[in-house]
Amino acid sequence: MSKALNGHFTSKDQAKNVWDDLIATGIPRDNIYIDEDEDVIKVIIPQEEQREVKEIFDRHKISY
């Protein structure tokens, strides 16, 4: 079952870099949402894959 993992970014560049890394790891574009009004990036993924996304968030200093 897929769940949303939300991360809070501090700049558009930071969000873009996270987006690029998520795409590079094979996460479909349709599963990644960026809300610039709320400064949140949301990734819809199976729970088993959340560790990889959290590692990307940590690398870019995204809080979740």
mmCIF file of the N, C-alpha and C atoms, coordinates in Angstrom:
data_MODEL
# 
_entry.id   MODEL 
# 
loop_
_atom_site.group_PDB 
_atom_site.id 
_atom_site.type_symbol 
_atom_site.label_atom_id 
_atom_site.label_alt_id 
_atom_site.label_comp_id 
_atom_site.label_asym_id 
_atom_site.label_entity_id 
_atom_site.label_seq_id 
_atom_site.pdbx_PDB_ins_code 
_atom_site.Cartn_x 
_atom_site.Cartn_y 
_atom_site.Cartn_z 
_atom_site.occupancy 
_atom_site.B_iso_or_equiv 
_atom_site.pdbx_formal_charge 
_atom_site.auth_seq_id 
_atom_site.auth_comp_id 
_atom_site.auth_asym_id 
_atom_site.auth_atom_id 
_atom_site.pdbx_PDB_model_num 
ATOM 1   N N  . MET A 1 1  ? 0.833  -1.181 0.000   1.00 0.00 ? 1  MET A N  1 
ATOM 2   C CA . MET A 1 1  ? 0.000  0.000  0.000   1.00 0.00 ? 1  MET A CA 1 
ATOM 3   C C  . MET A 1 1  ? 0.880  1.247  0.000   1.00 0.00 ? 1  MET A C  1 
ATOM 4   N N  . SER A 1 2  ? 0.544  2.195  -0.831  1.00 0.00 ? 2  SER A N  1 
ATOM 5   C CA . SER A 1 2  ? 1.311  3.428  -0.930  1.00 0.00 ? 2  SER A CA 1 
ATOM 6   C C  . SER A 1 2  ? 0.837  4.448  0.089   1.00 0.00 ? 2  SER A C  1 
ATOM 7   N N  . LYS A 1 3  ? 1.793  5.226  0.569   1.00 0.00 ? 3  LYS A N  1 
ATOM 8   C CA . LYS A 1 3  ? 1.503  6.303  1.513   1.00 0.00 ? 3  LYS A CA 1 
ATOM 9   C C  . LYS A 1 3  ? 2.261  7.534  1.060   1.00 0.00 ? 3  LYS A C  1 
ATOM 10  N N  . ALA A 1 4  ? 1.833  8.670  1.546   1.00 0.00 ? 4  ALA A N  1 
ATOM 11  C CA . ALA A 1 4  ? 2.514  9.928  1.233   1.00 0.00 ? 4  ALA A CA 1 
ATOM 12  C C  . ALA A 1 4  ? 3.584  10.209 2.276   1.00 0.00 ? 4  ALA A C  1 
ATOM 13  N N  . LEU A 1 5  ? 4.734  10.606 1.797   1.00 0.00 ? 5  LEU A N  1 
ATOM 14  C CA . LEU A 1 5  ? 5.810  11.068 2.666   1.00 0.00 ? 5  LEU A CA 1 
ATOM 15  C C  . LEU A 1 5  ? 6.036  12.530 2.318   1.00 0.00 ? 5  LEU A C  1 
ATOM 16  N N  . ASN A 1 6  ? 5.833  13.413 3.288   1.00 0.00 ? 6  ASN A N  1 
ATOM 17  C CA . ASN A 1 6  ? 5.941  14.849 3.056   1.00 0.00 ? 6  ASN A CA 1 
ATOM 18  C C  . ASN A 1 6  ? 7.253  15.382 3.613   1.00 0.00 ? 6  ASN A C  1 
ATOM 19  N N  . GLY A 1 7  ? 7.875  16.262 2.850   1.00 0.00 ? 7  GLY A N  1 
ATOM 20  C CA . GLY A 1 7  ? 9.081  16.944 3.297   1.00 0.00 ? 7  GLY A CA 1 
ATOM 21  C C  . GLY A 1 7  ? 8.926  18.439 3.094   1.00 0.00 ? 7  GLY A C  1 
ATOM 22  N N  . HIS A 1 8  ? 9.497  19.209 4.005   1.00 0.00 ? 8  HIS A N  1 
ATOM 23  C CA . HIS A 1 8  ? 9.389  20.669 3.936   1.00 0.00 ? 8  HIS A CA 1 
ATOM 24  C C  . HIS A 1 8  ? 10.716 21.254 3.456   1.00 0.00 ? 8  HIS A C  1 
ATOM 25  N N  . PHE A 1 9  ? 10.655 22.003 2.363   1.00 0.00 ? 9  PHE A N  1 
ATOM 26  C CA . PHE A 1 9  ? 11.861 22.598 1.796   1.00 0.00 ? 9  PHE A CA 1 
ATOM 27  C C  . PHE A 1 9  ? 11.914 24.088 2.107   1.00 0.00 ? 9  PHE A C  1 
ATOM 28  N N  . THR A 1 10 ? 13.098 24.670 1.932   1.00 0.00 ? 10 THR A N  1 
ATOM 29  C CA . THR A 1 10 ? 13.267 26.088 2.253   1.00 0.00 ? 10 THR A CA 1 
ATOM 30  C C  . THR A 1 10 ? 13.502 26.963 1.026   1.00 0.00 ? 10 THR A C  1 
ATOM 31  N N  . SER A 1 11 ? 13.756 26.339 -0.140  1.00 0.00 ? 11 SER A N  1 
ATOM 32  C CA . SER A 1 11 ? 13.940 27.127 -1.357  1.00 0.00 ? 11 SER A CA 1 
ATOM 33  C C  . SER A 1 11 ? 13.505 26.309 -2.568  1.00 0.00 ? 11 SER A C  1 
ATOM 34  N N  . LYS A 1 12 ? 13.225 26.999 -3.650  1.00 0.00 ? 12 LYS A N  1 
ATOM 35  C CA . LYS A 1 12 ? 12.840 26.330 -4.890  1.00 0.00 ? 12 LYS A CA 1 
ATOM 36  C C  . LYS A 1 12 ? 13.990 25.497 -5.439  1.00 0.00 ? 12 LYS A C  1 
ATOM 37  N N  . ASP A 1 13 ? 15.214 25.982 -5.282  1.00 0.00 ? 13 ASP A N  1 
ATOM 38  C CA . ASP A 1 13 ? 16.380 25.216 -5.738  1.00 0.00 ? 13 ASP A CA 1 
ATOM 39  C C  . ASP A 1 13 ? 16.500 23.905 -4.968  1.00 0.00 ? 13 ASP A C  1 
ATOM 40  N N  . GLN A 1 14 ? 16.270 23.960 -3.685  1.00 0.00 ? 14 GLN A N  1 
ATOM 41  C CA . GLN A 1 14 ? 16.322 22.751 -2.857  1.00 0.00 ? 14 GLN A CA 1 
ATOM 42  C C  . GLN A 1 14 ? 15.262 21.754 -3.328  1.00 0.00 ? 14 GLN A C  1 
ATOM 43  N N  . ALA A 1 15 ? 14.048 22.227 -3.579  1.00 0.00 ? 15 ALA A N  1 
ATOM 44  C CA . ALA A 1 15 ? 12.968 21.356 -4.056  1.00 0.00 ? 15 ALA A CA 1 
ATOM 45  C C  . ALA A 1 15 ? 13.309 20.768 -5.418  1.00 0.00 ? 15 ALA A C  1 
ATOM 46  N N  . LYS A 1 16 ? 13.885 21.559 -6.305  1.00 0.00 ? 16 LYS A N  1 
ATOM 47  C CA . LYS A 1 16 ? 14.267 21.076 -7.638  1.00 0.00 ? 16 LYS A CA 1 
ATOM 48  C C  . LYS A 1 16 ? 15.330 19.986 -7.552  1.00 0.00 ? 16 LYS A C  1 
ATOM 49  N N  . ASN A 1 17 ? 16.311 20.168 -6.680  1.00 0.00 ? 17 ASN A N  1 
ATOM 50  C CA . ASN A 1 17 ? 17.360 19.163 -6.510  1.00 0.00 ? 17 ASN A CA 1 
ATOM 51  C C  . ASN A 1 17 ? 16.803 17.856 -5.954  1.00 0.00 ? 17 ASN A C  1 
ATOM 52  N N  . VAL A 1 18 ? 15.878 17.958 -5.020  1.00 0.00 ? 18 VAL A N  1 
ATOM 53  C CA . VAL A 1 18 ? 15.238 16.753 -4.474  1.00 0.00 ? 18 VAL A CA 1 
ATOM 54  C C  . VAL A 1 18 ? 14.432 16.064 -5.568  1.00 0.00 ? 18 VAL A C  1 
ATOM 55  N N  . TRP A 1 19 ? 13.677 16.845 -6.332  1.00 0.00 ? 19 TRP A N  1 
ATOM 56  C CA . TRP A 1 19 ? 12.897 16.305 -7.453  1.00 0.00 ? 19 TRP A CA 1 
ATOM 57  C C  . TRP A 1 19 ? 13.809 15.521 -8.400  1.00 0.00 ? 19 TRP A C  1 
ATOM 58  N N  . ASP A 1 20 ? 14.925 16.123 -8.776  1.00 0.00 ? 20 ASP A N  1 
ATOM 59  C CA . ASP A 1 20 ? 15.861 15.477 -9.688  1.00 0.00 ? 20 ASP A CA 1 
ATOM 60  C C  . ASP A 1 20 ? 16.384 14.155 -9.117  1.00 0.00 ? 20 ASP A C  1 
ATOM 61  N N  . ASP A 1 21 ? 16.740 14.151 -7.838  1.00 0.00 ? 21 ASP A N  1 
ATOM 62  C CA . ASP A 1 21 ? 17.239 12.922 -7.208  1.00 0.00 ? 21 ASP A CA 1 
ATOM 63  C C  . ASP A 1 21 ? 16.160 11.842 -7.137  1.00 0.00 ? 21 ASP A C  1 
ATOM 64  N N  . LEU A 1 22 ? 14.945 12.242 -6.829  1.00 0.00 ? 22 LEU A N  1 
ATOM 65  C CA . LEU A 1 22 ? 13.839 11.268 -6.755  1.00 0.00 ? 22 LEU A CA 1 
ATOM 66  C C  . LEU A 1 22 ? 13.587 10.635 -8.125  1.00 0.00 ? 22 LEU A C  1 
ATOM 67  N N  . ILE A 1 23 ? 13.586 11.446 -9.164  1.00 0.00 ? 23 ILE A N  1 
ATOM 68  C CA . ILE A 1 23 ? 13.398 10.948 -10.529 1.00 0.00 ? 23 ILE A CA 1 
ATOM 69  C C  . ILE A 1 23 ? 14.551 10.010 -10.903 1.00 0.00 ? 23 ILE A C  1 
ATOM 70  N N  . ALA A 1 24 ? 15.774 10.388 -10.541 1.00 0.00 ? 24 ALA A N  1 
ATOM 71  C CA . ALA A 1 24 ? 16.955 9.576  -10.869 1.00 0.00 ? 24 ALA A CA 1 
ATOM 72  C C  . ALA A 1 24 ? 16.916 8.206  -10.195 1.00 0.00 ? 24 ALA A C  1 
ATOM 73  N N  . THR A 1 25 ? 16.236 8.099  -9.050  1.00 0.00 ? 25 THR A N  1 
ATOM 74  C CA . THR A 1 25 ? 16.154 6.808  -8.361  1.00 0.00 ? 25 THR A CA 1 
ATOM 75  C C  . THR A 1 25 ? 15.026 5.945  -8.907  1.00 0.00 ? 25 THR A C  1 
ATOM 76  N N  . GLY A 1 26 ? 14.256 6.481  -9.843  1.00 0.00 ? 26 GLY A N  1 
ATOM 77  C CA . GLY A 1 26 ? 13.216 5.680  -10.478 1.00 0.00 ? 26 GLY A CA 1 
ATOM 78  C C  . GLY A 1 26 ? 11.803 5.915  -9.980  1.00 0.00 ? 26 GLY A C  1 
ATOM 79  N N  . ILE A 1 27 ? 11.616 6.916  -9.145  1.00 0.00 ? 27 ILE A N  1 
ATOM 80  C CA . ILE A 1 27 ? 10.261 7.227  -8.675  1.00 0.00 ? 27 ILE A CA 1 
ATOM 81  C C  . ILE A 1 27 ? 9.530  7.954  -9.802  1.00 0.00 ? 27 ILE A C  1 
ATOM 82  N N  . PRO A 1 28 ? 8.345  7.475  -10.170 1.00 0.00 ? 28 PRO A N  1 
ATOM 83  C CA . PRO A 1 28 ? 7.592  8.107  -11.268 1.00 0.00 ? 28 PRO A CA 1 
ATOM 84  C C  . PRO A 1 28 ? 7.236  9.564  -10.969 1.00 0.00 ? 28 PRO A C  1 
ATOM 85  N N  . ARG A 1 29 ? 7.313  10.384 -11.997 1.00 0.00 ? 29 ARG A N  1 
ATOM 86  C CA . ARG A 1 29 ? 6.963  11.809 -11.854 1.00 0.00 ? 29 ARG A CA 1 
ATOM 87  C C  . ARG A 1 29 ? 5.554  12.005 -11.301 1.00 0.00 ? 29 ARG A C  1 
ATOM 88  N N  . ASP A 1 30 ? 4.645  11.119 -11.673 1.00 0.00 ? 30 ASP A N  1 
ATOM 89  C CA . ASP A 1 30 ? 3.259  11.224 -11.211 1.00 0.00 ? 30 ASP A CA 1 
ATOM 90  C C  . ASP A 1 30 ? 3.126  11.016 -9.707  1.00 0.00 ? 30 ASP A C  1 
ATOM 91  N N  . ASN A 1 31 ? 4.167  10.507 -9.055  1.00 0.00 ? 31 ASN A N  1 
ATOM 92  C CA . ASN A 1 31 ? 4.120  10.238 -7.614  1.00 0.00 ? 31 ASN A CA 1 
ATOM 93  C C  . ASN A 1 31 ? 4.807  11.322 -6.791  1.00 0.00 ? 31 ASN A C  1 
ATOM 94  N N  . ILE A 1 32 ? 5.256  12.377 -7.451  1.00 0.00 ? 32 ILE A N  1 
ATOM 95  C CA . ILE A 1 32 ? 5.960  13.462 -6.766  1.00 0.00 ? 32 ILE A CA 1 
ATOM 96  C C  . ILE A 1 32 ? 5.188  14.761 -6.980  1.00 0.00 ? 32 ILE A C  1 
ATOM 97  N N  . TYR A 1 33 ? 4.852  15.412 -5.888  1.00 0.00 ? 33 TYR A N  1 
ATOM 98  C CA . TYR A 1 33 ? 4.097  16.664 -5.953  1.00 0.00 ? 33 TYR A CA 1 
ATOM 99  C C  . TYR A 1 33 ? 4.842  17.734 -5.170  1.00 0.00 ? 33 TYR A C  1 
ATOM 100 N N  . ILE A 1 34 ? 4.967  18.917 -5.767  1.00 0.00 ? 34 ILE A N  1 
ATOM 101 C CA . ILE A 1 34 ? 5.592  20.049 -5.083  1.00 0.00 ? 34 ILE A CA 1 
ATOM 102 C C  . ILE A 1 34 ? 4.541  21.136 -4.906  1.00 0.00 ? 34 ILE A C  1 
ATOM 103 N N  . ASP A 1 35 ? 4.315  21.516 -3.656  1.00 0.00 ? 35 ASP A N  1 
ATOM 104 C CA . ASP A 1 35 ? 3.392  22.597 -3.325  1.00 0.00 ? 35 ASP A CA 1 
ATOM 105 C C  . ASP A 1 35 ? 4.240  23.795 -2.910  1.00 0.00 ? 35 ASP A C  1 
ATOM 106 N N  . GLU A 1 36 ? 4.415  24.729 -3.829  1.00 0.00 ? 36 GLU A N  1 
ATOM 107 C CA . GLU A 1 36 ? 5.267  25.884 -3.557  1.00 0.00 ? 36 GLU A CA 1 
ATOM 108 C C  . GLU A 1 36 ? 4.632  26.854 -2.570  1.00 0.00 ? 36 GLU A C  1 
ATOM 109 N N  . ASP A 1 37 ? 3.311  26.859 -2.469  1.00 0.00 ? 37 ASP A N  1 
ATOM 110 C CA . ASP A 1 37 ? 2.647  27.741 -1.506  1.00 0.00 ? 37 ASP A CA 1 
ATOM 111 C C  . ASP A 1 37 ? 2.911  27.287 -0.075  1.00 0.00 ? 37 ASP A C  1 
ATOM 112 N N  . GLU A 1 38 ? 2.958  25.978 0.129   1.00 0.00 ? 38 GLU A N  1 
ATOM 113 C CA . GLU A 1 38 ? 3.160  25.409 1.471   1.00 0.00 ? 38 GLU A CA 1 
ATOM 114 C C  . GLU A 1 38 ? 4.608  24.964 1.704   1.00 0.00 ? 38 GLU A C  1 
ATOM 115 N N  . ASP A 1 39 ? 5.456  25.075 0.687   1.00 0.00 ? 39 ASP A N  1 
ATOM 116 C CA . ASP A 1 39 ? 6.856  24.628 0.761   1.00 0.00 ? 39 ASP A CA 1 
ATOM 117 C C  . ASP A 1 39 ? 6.955  23.155 1.155   1.00 0.00 ? 39 ASP A C  1 
ATOM 118 N N  . VAL A 1 40 ? 6.148  22.333 0.486   1.00 0.00 ? 40 VAL A N  1 
ATOM 119 C CA . VAL A 1 40 ? 6.103  20.908 0.782   1.00 0.00 ? 40 VAL A CA 1 
ATOM 120 C C  . VAL A 1 40 ? 6.304  20.108 -0.500  1.00 0.00 ? 40 VAL A C  1 
ATOM 121 N N  . ILE A 1 41 ? 7.107  19.055 -0.384  1.00 0.00 ? 41 ILE A N  1 
ATOM 122 C CA . ILE A 1 41 ? 7.226  18.084 -1.463  1.00 0.00 ? 41 ILE A CA 1 
ATOM 123 C C  . ILE A 1 41 ? 6.642  16.780 -0.934  1.00 0.00 ? 41 ILE A C  1 
ATOM 124 N N  . LYS A 1 42 ? 5.721  16.217 -1.698  1.00 0.00 ? 42 LYS A N  1 
ATOM 125 C CA . LYS A 1 42 ? 5.002  15.008 -1.294  1.00 0.00 ? 42 LYS A CA 1 
ATOM 126 C C  . LYS A 1 42 ? 5.363  13.895 -2.267  1.00 0.00 ? 42 LYS A C  1 
ATOM 127 N N  . VAL A 1 43 ? 5.728  12.748 -1.709  1.00 0.00 ? 43 VAL A N  1 
ATOM 128 C CA . VAL A 1 43 ? 6.089  11.594 -2.520  1.00 0.00 ? 43 VAL A CA 1 
ATOM 129 C C  . VAL A 1 43 ? 5.158  10.442 -2.129  1.00 0.00 ? 43 VAL A C  1 
ATOM 130 N N  . ILE A 1 44 ? 4.437  9.910  -3.111  1.00 0.00 ? 44 ILE A N  1 
ATOM 131 C CA . ILE A 1 44 ? 3.528  8.786  -2.885  1.00 0.00 ? 44 ILE A CA 1 
ATOM 132 C C  . ILE A 1 44 ? 4.282  7.514  -3.276  1.00 0.00 ? 44 ILE A C  1 
ATOM 133 N N  . ILE A 1 45 ? 4.584  6.687  -2.269  1.00 0.00 ? 45 ILE A N  1 
ATOM 134 C CA . ILE A 1 45 ? 5.363  5.472  -2.513  1.00 0.00 ? 45 ILE A CA 1 
ATOM 135 C C  . ILE A 1 45 ? 4.939  4.370  -1.556  1.00 0.00 ? 45 ILE A C  1 
ATOM 136 N N  . PRO A 1 46 ? 5.241  3.120  -1.920  1.00 0.00 ? 46 PRO A N  1 
ATOM 137 C CA . PRO A 1 46 ? 5.005  2.030  -0.972  1.00 0.00 ? 46 PRO A CA 1 
ATOM 138 C C  . PRO A 1 46 ? 5.868  2.225  0.275   1.00 0.00 ? 46 PRO A C  1 
ATOM 139 N N  . GLN A 1 47 ? 5.374  1.772  1.391   1.00 0.00 ? 47 GLN A N  1 
ATOM 140 C CA . GLN A 1 47 ? 6.072  1.962  2.654   1.00 0.00 ? 47 GLN A CA 1 
ATOM 141 C C  . GLN A 1 47 ? 7.480  1.360  2.631   1.00 0.00 ? 47 GLN A C  1 
ATOM 142 N N  . GLU A 1 48 ? 7.670  0.277  1.880   1.00 0.00 ? 48 GLU A N  1 
ATOM 143 C CA . GLU A 1 48 ? 8.984  -0.370 1.812   1.00 0.00 ? 48 GLU A CA 1 
ATOM 144 C C  . GLU A 1 48 ? 10.038 0.537  1.186   1.00 0.00 ? 48 GLU A C  1 
ATOM 145 N N  . GLU A 1 49 ? 9.618  1.504  0.386   1.00 0.00 ? 49 GLU A N  1 
ATOM 146 C CA . GLU A 1 49 ? 10.559 2.374  -0.326  1.00 0.00 ? 49 GLU A CA 1 
ATOM 147 C C  . GLU A 1 49 ? 10.777 3.706  0.380   1.00 0.00 ? 49 GLU A C  1 
ATOM 148 N N  . GLN A 1 50 ? 10.128 3.923  1.506   1.00 0.00 ? 50 GLN A N  1 
ATOM 149 C CA . GLN A 1 50 ? 10.249 5.209  2.188   1.00 0.00 ? 50 GLN A CA 1 
ATOM 150 C C  . GLN A 1 50 ? 11.660 5.483  2.682   1.00 0.00 ? 50 GLN A C  1 
ATOM 151 N N  . ARG A 1 51 ? 12.409 4.444  3.031   1.00 0.00 ? 51 ARG A N  1 
ATOM 152 C CA . ARG A 1 51 ? 13.767 4.648  3.534   1.00 0.00 ? 51 ARG A CA 1 
ATOM 153 C C  . ARG A 1 51 ? 14.631 5.382  2.506   1.00 0.00 ? 51 ARG A C  1 
ATOM 154 N N  . GLU A 1 52 ? 14.515 4.973  1.255   1.00 0.00 ? 52 GLU A N  1 
ATOM 155 C CA . GLU A 1 52 ? 15.301 5.596  0.189   1.00 0.00 ? 52 GLU A CA 1 
ATOM 156 C C  . GLU A 1 52 ? 14.938 7.075  0.031   1.00 0.00 ? 52 GLU A C  1 
ATOM 157 N N  . VAL A 1 53 ? 13.643 7.386  0.105   1.00 0.00 ? 53 VAL A N  1 
ATOM 158 C CA . VAL A 1 53 ? 13.200 8.781  -0.016  1.00 0.00 ? 53 VAL A CA 1 
ATOM 159 C C  . VAL A 1 53 ? 13.688 9.586  1.182   1.00 0.00 ? 53 VAL A C  1 
ATOM 160 N N  . LYS A 1 54 ? 13.630 9.015  2.373   1.00 0.00 ? 54 LYS A N  1 
ATOM 161 C CA . LYS A 1 54 ? 14.114 9.719  3.567   1.00 0.00 ? 54 LYS A CA 1 
ATOM 162 C C  . LYS A 1 54 ? 15.609 10.004 3.456   1.00 0.00 ? 54 LYS A C  1 
ATOM 163 N N  . GLU A 1 55 ? 16.364 9.086  2.875   1.00 0.00 ? 55 GLU A N  1 
ATOM 164 C CA . GLU A 1 55 ? 17.800 9.323  2.674   1.00 0.00 ? 55 GLU A CA 1 
ATOM 165 C C  . GLU A 1 55 ? 18.030 10.506 1.735   1.00 0.00 ? 55 GLU A C  1 
ATOM 166 N N  . ILE A 1 56 ? 17.212 10.608 0.696   1.00 0.00 ? 56 ILE A N  1 
ATOM 167 C CA . ILE A 1 56 ? 17.313 11.747 -0.234  1.00 0.00 ? 56 ILE A CA 1 
ATOM 168 C C  . ILE A 1 56 ? 16.934 13.034 0.491   1.00 0.00 ? 56 ILE A C  1 
ATOM 169 N N  . PHE A 1 57 ? 15.849 12.994 1.266   1.00 0.00 ? 57 PHE A N  1 
ATOM 170 C CA . PHE A 1 57 ? 15.443 14.172 2.043   1.00 0.00 ? 57 PHE A CA 1 
ATOM 171 C C  . PHE A 1 57 ? 16.575 14.593 2.983   1.00 0.00 ? 57 PHE A C  1 
ATOM 172 N N  . ASP A 1 58 ? 17.176 13.629 3.681   1.00 0.00 ? 58 ASP A N  1 
ATOM 173 C CA . ASP A 1 58 ? 18.263 13.936 4.612   1.00 0.00 ? 58 ASP A CA 1 
ATOM 174 C C  . ASP A 1 58 ? 19.453 14.563 3.889   1.00 0.00 ? 58 ASP A C  1 
ATOM 175 N N  . ARG A 1 59 ? 19.801 14.018 2.741   1.00 0.00 ? 59 ARG A N  1 
ATOM 176 C CA . ARG A 1 59 ? 20.942 14.524 1.965   1.00 0.00 ? 59 ARG A CA 1 
ATOM 177 C C  . ARG A 1 59 ? 20.748 15.996 1.588   1.00 0.00 ? 59 ARG A C  1 
ATOM 178 N N  . HIS A 1 60 ? 19.499 16.386 1.350   1.00 0.00 ? 60 HIS A N  1 
ATOM 179 C CA . HIS A 1 60 ? 19.195 17.761 0.926   1.00 0.00 ? 60 HIS A CA 1 
ATOM 180 C C  . HIS A 1 60 ? 18.669 18.622 2.071   1.00 0.00 ? 60 HIS A C  1 
ATOM 181 N N  . LYS A 1 61 ? 18.750 18.075 3.285   1.00 0.00 ? 61 LYS A N  1 
ATOM 182 C CA . LYS A 1 61 ? 18.298 18.801 4.495   1.00 0.00 ? 61 LYS A CA 1 
ATOM 183 C C  . LYS A 1 61 ? 16.824 19.190 4.426   1.00 0.00 ? 61 LYS A C  1 
ATOM 184 N N  . ILE A 1 62 ? 16.006 18.232 3.965   1.00 0.00 ? 62 ILE A N  1 
ATOM 185 C CA . ILE A 1 62 ? 14.553 18.404 3.936   1.00 0.00 ? 62 ILE A CA 1 
ATOM 186 C C  . ILE A 1 62 ? 14.002 17.806 5.225   1.00 0.00 ? 62 ILE A C  1 
ATOM 187 N N  . SER A 1 63 ? 13.191 18.547 5.946   1.00 0.00 ? 63 SER A N  1 
ATOM 188 C CA . SER A 1 63 ? 12.605 17.990 7.171   1.00 0.00 ? 63 SER A CA 1 
ATOM 189 C C  . SER A 1 63 ? 11.312 17.260 6.815   1.00 0.00 ? 63 SER A C  1 
ATOM 190 N N  . TYR A 1 64 ? 11.079 16.161 7.518   1.00 0.00 ? 64 TYR A N  1 
ATOM 191 C CA . TYR A 1 64 ? 9.870  15.356 7.274   1.00 0.00 ? 64 TYR A CA 1 
ATOM 192 C C  . TYR A 1 64 ? 9.271  14.892 8.570   1.00 0.00 ? 64 TYR A C  1 
# 
